[in-house]
Amino acid sequence: MASRADSLATNLSFANFSKATELKKRIWFTIGALVVFRFLSFVPLPGVNPLILNQLYDQARGGILDLFNTFSGGSLERMSLIALGVMPYITASIVVQLAASLHPTLAALKKEGSTGRQKLNQYTRYGTVFLCAIQGWFLASGLESFAAQNGLAAVVDPGITFRIGAVISLVGGTMFLLWLGEQITSRGIGNGVSLIIMAGIVAQFPSFVGNFFEGGRTGSISPALIVAFILMIVGLILFICFMERAQRRLLIQYPKRSTARGMMQADRSHLPLKLNTAGVIPPIFASSLLLLPLTISQFAGNSVAADSTTGGIIQTLNFYLAPGQPLYLALYAAGIIFFAFFYTAVVFNPEETAENLKKNGGFIPGIRPGKRTEDYLDYVLTRITVIGAIYLTLVCVIPEYMIRQTGIPLFLGGTSLLIVVNVTVDTITQIQSHLLAHQYGDLIKKAKLKGRLR
């Protein structure tokens, strides 16, 4: 039988949206923060000529630059203050989480609760500044040398002063984005960092649609290919929605308890285990790890002679690790599978769950409480994570391969669709939770009024 909460969720109506004042404030705050993010993506670095940058990027278009530009919402193309986006933060968080799983001191911090988490977040921010400084330096030096090679003065006054100023600006831009993301999480709706990434991807959508159909008009893209890609996108969105809502529900039995009428009644509930417990984190982590060395090699290669040994190595690395190449796809798939298992282990702890069930008197029918329950949870979780990892790999890798073969812009990548659909579903779920809480509040007020009338 459905609970009262389930019934309310089923009959939830967005007609009450106008009455939910706090929810509207949160939504407006989120929209305002994302507008600020988009404005910043049009503010160029000091000492850079935006008009020449356009020509320069058109000559260097393709490969890793397009991928990085997609995740930064076009900020890299304009060499704005937030050209690095939030990818350095994601890479730093990967390193810190891996270190917390391997290093005893950091593992002890992780178990200290909120104090330990704050300390780990602080280390993550230090790592973000460090990575931003490295990437910013290579970005600035690569921009100078690449512009000189192409005979374009993209930098007004090249030299050490420009590089230091660019590094400071890029570090400040990324740290501001992190602060903005935290504000969205605490005062808005949804996860702030995820919404910023999604906003950057969605911002590229109008230009992609225009180029896509322009290609069909000029004949460079056949009508059959356009229809096939539209069907592929719709199918992927439906498949992602289905897989993200898929659960393995474990029956939990509680001991018999006496009711108000003196009858003994056993309570039952379910422990829902999502098929994709890690969510959108594995593709983001895998792509950010691939982006870090590729960004450095891409811009460092511009300042190294192509006929030298170092230049040859960098060019070979950039060629084989370009998006769509077999080596890139293999590393990308391996990274997604690894982080699917790793992040699932971080999010869900079978030992802790089994201990909590034992303390509350709950048990899985046919499984003894304690160690046997922990082993069973680990058994089930491992097998559904295999399915989740395969699903993530297929969704992210196959579209990338098709894009490489057909030459369609990178916006259609499975990773982009996965991020947009996941973040949208998560945001809508949070909106529904706020509306449900508001509906509960109305019911409580009505109950109190009826009690006073009596």
N, C-alpha and C positions, 0 to 999 in steps of 0.2 A: 504493500500500500504506500502511496506517495505521501511524503511528509508535508507539513504545512509550508515549509520553505520551498519545497519542490513545486507545490501548487502555486505559490506566489510567483516563482520564477517563470512557470509556464504561462501564467496569465498576465505577466508583466507587460505594461503598456507604456509606450513612450509619450502618451498623452500627458503624463505627470511630469514631463521634462520641464515645463514652464514653471512648475512649483518648486523644483529642486534648485534653490538659489545657490547653494554652495557648489553644486555640480557645475552650474553655468559659470561661476567664477573660475573654477578650475579649468574648464575648457577654454575660456577666453584667455586665461593666463598662458596656457599651453600654446594657443595660436599666436599670441603676442611674442612668446619666446622664440618660436620657430620663424616668425617674421624677422626678428632681430638676427637670427642665424643666417637667413637668406640675404639680408642687407650686408652683413659682414663678408659674405662670399664675393661681393662686388667691390670691396675696398682693397686696392692693390698694395703690395709691399712698397715701402718708401724707397725711392731711387729706381723704380721700374717704369718703363714706358708701356702702358697698356695697349696702345695701338699696334706697336711692333710685336708685342707678345702674341697677338692673334695670328700674325703671319708666321711667327716662329713655331707656334703649336701646330698649325696646319701642316708644316713641313715635317714635324716629329710625330704626327698623329699615328696611332696604332699601337698594339701591344700593351705593355704594362702601363703606359701613360693613360690610355683610355680607361683601363680598369681602375686605376687610382683616381682618375678624374670622376668616374661614376660614383665611387664611394664618398668623394668629397663634395658632391653636388655641383661640379663645374668649377670649384675653387682653384684647382690646380691649373686649369686652362687659363684662368685670369690671374694666376699667381697672387692670390689674395692673402690676407692675414691668416686665414684659416685653411691654407692650401693643404696642410697635413691632416686636417680633420681630426677625428678621435681615434684613428688607427694606432698611433703610438701608445695611447692609454690602453687599448685592447691588448697590444703586444706585451706591454708591461704587466698587465693583470695576468696574462698567461704565464709569464716567467715567475711571478710571485706565487701563483697558485701551484705551479709545479714544484717550486722550492718549498712551499708549505707542506707538500705531500712527502718530500724527500728529506728535508732538513729537520732534525729533532727540535731545535729551538723555535723555528717558525711553526712547526706542528703543534708545539705546546701553546704558542700564542693563539693559534686558531681555536683551541679548546677553551680559551679564557672568556668566551662570550663576546659581548659588545666591545669591551676594552681591547681585546686581542684583534678583533676585526678592524677597529679604528687604527691600530698600529700597522696592520697589513695594508690598509688603504693608504696610509701615509707612505709606506715603502713603495706602493704602486705609483703614487704621484711623483716620488723621487725618480723612479724608473722612467716615467713618462717624460719628465723634464730632460733626462739624460738622452733618451731616444730622440726626442724632438731636436735637441741640440745637434746630434750627429746627422740626422736626416736633413735638418735645415742647412747645415754647413755644406753638405754634398749638393743639396738643391741649389743653393746660391752659387757655388763654384761651377756646378754643371751648367747653370743658366748663362753665366759669363762666357765660358769657353764655347758652348754650343752656339750662342749668339754670334761670337767672333768668327767661328767656322763658317757660318752661313752669311756673314757680311751684314748682320743686323745688330744695331746698337740697342738691344733690349734694356740694358742697364745703363743709366745715365752716367754714373761715375763708378766704374768697376774698381775693385780693390778690397783691402782688408776691412775698411770702414763699412762698405756695403754689406759684406758677408756677416760681420758682427751684428749690424743693424737688422739684417734679414733673420738671423738666428733668434735674436731677442724678440722680434715681431712674431715669428712663427711659434715660438714657445709660449708667448703671451696669448696668441690666438687660440692655440689648443687648450691651454689651461682655462681660458674664458669659456670655451665650449663645455669643458667638464663641469665648471661651476653652473653654467646654464642648464646642463643636463640634470644636475643635482636639484636645482630649483624646480624643474619640471616634475621630477619624481616626487618631491615633497609637497609642492604647492599646486601641481597640475594633475594631469591624467596620464597614466602610462609610465613606462620606463624612459627617462629622459635621454640617455645615450642612444638607445635603440630608436627612439623617435627622430633624433637628429640624423642618424644614418639613413632612416627611411625617407626623411624629408629631402636629403641630398639626392637619393635615387629617384624619387618621384619628381623632383625639379627637372630632371633630364627627360621626363616623359614627353612633354610637348614637342621638343626638338626631334626626339626619336620618331614620334608619329609623323611629323612633317617630312623628315628625310625618308621614312619608310614608304609612305604613299607617293612621295615625289619620285622615288626610284621606280615605283610601279607605273607612274605616268610617263616617265622617260623611257621605260622599257628595260632598265638595268636589272629590275627584279620582276620575274614573271608573275602573272596573276595567280597561277596555281601555287607558287611559293608563298605569296601573301596569304592566301586562304589557309594553306598548311600551317603557317606560323601562327595565325590567329587561333586556329583550332588547337594547336599545341599549347598556346598560352592559357586558353580557357580550360583545357584538360588538365594542365599542370595546377592551375588554381584550385579546381575542384578536388584533384588528388591530394594536394597539400592540406586543404581544409579537412578532408576525410581522415587523413593520417594524423593530423595534429589533434583531432578530437577522439581518436581511437584509444581505448583503455583496456587494461586487463584488471578486472575487478575481483579481488580476493575476498571471499566470505569470512567475516570475523564473528565469532560466537562469544557471547558473554554469559556468565552464570545466571541461573534463575534468580529473580528478585521478586519480593512480595509487592503486590500492587495495593491500591487503596482499599480494594474489596477483599484483601486477604488472599488473592490468588497468586500462584507462582508463575512468572512469565519470563521466558528467556529473551534477551535482547540480541538483535542481529544488526550488523552494519557491514559496510564494504570498504576495503582499502583499495582505492583506485591507483593503479600504476600506469602512467602514460606510456604509450608505445614509443614516443620520442620524448623521453624525460629531459634531455639536454636542450631541446628547443632549437633555436637558430644559432646558438653559441658555436657549435663545431664548425660550420662553414665560415663564420666570421673569424674565428681563431685561425683556421687553416689558411684562409686567404691573407690575413694580416701577417702571418709568419712568412708567407711567400712574398708578400709585398715589400717587407723590410730589406732583405738582401737585394731584391731586384731593383728597388728604387736607388739604393746606394750604387750598385753596379751600373745602372742606366746612366746616372748623372756623372759618376766617377769616370766612366768610359769616355765621356766627351772631353776630358782634360788629359787623356792619355793617348799617345800616338797609336794609330791603328795598326802600323806595321811592326810595333814592338811586341815582345812576348806577353807582357801584361795586357796590352790592348787586345791581342788575339784571344787570350783567355776570357776577358770580359765580354768580348763580342760573341764567343762561343756560348758562354753562360747565358747571355741575354737571348740568344737564338733558341737554345733548347728549353729554356724556362719561360718562353713567351706563352701567354694564354692560348690554349688550344693545342699546343704541342704535346706529344705523347708523354714526355718526361714531366711536364707541368701537370697534366691531368693525373698521372700516376701518383705524384707527390701530393696533389690536392686531395685525391681520394683517400690516400693513406692518412693524411692529416685529419680529414673528416671522421674517419673510422676511429682513429686514436682518441680524438677529443670527444667523440660521442660516448665512448666508454669512460674516459677520464672525468668528464663533467658530470656524468650520471653518478659516478662514485662519489663526487664532491657533494652533489645535491641530495642524494638518498643514501642513508646509512642503514643497512639491514640490521646491524647489531643494535643500534640505538632504537630502531622501530620495534624489534623483537623484545627489547627490555621494557619499553613503554607498554606494549601489549600485556606483558607478564605482570607488570605493576598494577594495571587496571583490571586484571582478571580475564582479559580477552585471549582467545586462541583461535587458530585456524583448524577447522574440523579435520581430524585425522592426522594432525601434526602436533607433536608435543611442544609445550612452551619452552622458551629458552634457546639453547643452541640449535635444536632441530628446526625451530621456526626461523632462526637467522639463516641457516643453510638453505631452507626452502625459499625464503625471500630472495636470497642471492641467486639461487637457481632460476627462479622465474624472471628476475630482473635482467640477468645475463642474456637469457634467450629473447626477451622482447627488445633488448637493446641491440641485439644482432639485426633484428628486423628493422628497427629504427635507423641504425647506421647504414644499412643497405638502401633504405628509402632516401635518406639524405644524400647519399653518394649518387644514386641514380638521378635525383632531381637536380643536383648541382653540376654533375659531370657531363651527362648526355647533352643537355642544351648547349654547354660550352663547346662540345665537339661539333655539334650541328652548326653553331654560329661560326666556328673556324672554317668549316667546309663551305658554307654559303656566303660568308662575308657580311652577314647582318650585324648591325651595331651591338655592342656588348650590353646594352640595357636589358636585352631579353634573356640574359643569363639566369640560370636556375637559382643562383645565390641571391640575386636581386629580387626575384619573384618570391623566394622563400622568406626573405627579410620583410618585404612589404606585406605579404599575407599574414605572417606570424605577428608582426607588430600591430597590424590592423585588428586582428582577432583578439589579441591581448588587450588592446585599448578599449574595444567594444565591450569585452567582458568586464573590465573595470567600471565602465559607464553603467552597465547593467547592475553591477554590485552596488553602486551608489544609489541608483534608482530603487533597488530592492530595499536598501536600508531606509531610504526615504519613505517607501511604502509601509515598511514596518513601523516607522515613527508615526505615520498617520493612523495606523491601526491601534497603536498604544494610546494615542491621544483620544481616539473615539471610545476606547474601552474605559478610560478614566472619566470621560464626560458621562457615559452611561452609568458608571458607578456613583457619581455624584448625584445624578438625577434620582437614583433609587434611594 
